[in-house]
Amino acid sequence: MYKIIRFFLFLIDPEKAHSITGFIIKSVYTIPLFRPLFRRAFVVKNPALEKTVFGIKFPNPIGLAAGFDKNATLYTSFSSLGFGFIEIGTVTPKGQSGNPKKRLFRLQKNKGLINRMGFNNDGVEKVVKRLKTNKNIIVGGNIGKNAITPNEKAIDDYLFCFKKLFNHVQYFAINVSSPNTKNLRKLQEKEALLNLLNTLQGWNHKQKSPKPILLKIAPDLDNRELDDIVQIVLKTKIAGIIATNTSINKECLSIKEKNSHEQGGISGVPVAKRSTEVIRYLKKQSKDAFAIIGVGGISTEKDAIEKLNAGADLIQLYTGFVYKGPSLIKRINNLLIQNN
């Protein structure tokens, strides 16, 4: 069924297709009759799937990666498609339109996407209003800085979003690895990153119940840079890492095709191998000292198992979900039950 839907969606612009898909899912979900049908079709419940990571009990280890529900308008609908948790964002202090369109491209032969969205979102104030009604869905808040904010003042943006979202999300993802906001990846450098994370942790630990903080990193870091990341995580005592974001390395594309030349972050199957390598390296170098959420190129049940075996405690889908639909979540969960 999803293959038919995907066929028609892939005939139109990817960003428009994304908006249409979200609108349809949200509209159908508002019809009370369809809610239990969604859950019956896609949600798998089993004690074998439950997992407690950084103090949070997840109903299953499969999450929706940031970028799909940027503005927290769809998280209730997506929770009925079988996801164990939803990561919203990336959210910035002020709403912004992002980079000029066209900015999202399919790589169908490579089973991937290229995006240069640029943190387009409604701003943290509007997102908070939408999250206030959430009662039982595990939501992560992925936060970033506005494009007009210079790196010297980036901490102010992250701290502002952190404070605003604090009472409305269960964990935070700090995005300093998107390639689509100018100079953002410079915040991954050791001194800048230590300053940012220590500032957030300083405020976090003054609260009655501090929230887990995870750092989302790029797949393009070399081993020396990954070693620095491990030491930073250990030093700041954040909860863990999300590995990985999109890649700007065109060498990961196995086939040249129509949109291969486009600039932006590559996701999907092309980044699967490197993402898994990063997860395995971090797990080994840290001696399993912190949690890892694995994301990047999960498009089959085998891909999911590989990420978990490499050391991921949880996994997230994005591009694989676009290509394979919600049945992928159910298939992965069923295989995890079988393998338990």
ABEGO torsion letter per residue (X at the ends): XAAAAAAAAAABBAAAAAAAAAAAAAAAAABAAAAAAAAAAABBBBAAABBBBGGBBBABABBBBBGABAAGAAAAAAAAAGBABBBBOBBBABBBAEBBOBABBBBAAAGBBBBBAGGBBAEAAAAAAAAAABAABBBBBBBBBBAABBAAAAAAAAAAAAAAAAAABABBBBBAABAABBGAAAAABAAAAAAAAAAAAAAAAABABBBBBBBBBBAABBAAAAAAAAAAAAAAGBAEBBOBBBBABAAABABBBAAAABBEBBBEAAAAAAAAAAAAAAAAAAGGABBBBBBGGBABAAAAAAAAAAGBABBBBBAAAAAAEAAAAAAAAAAAAAAX
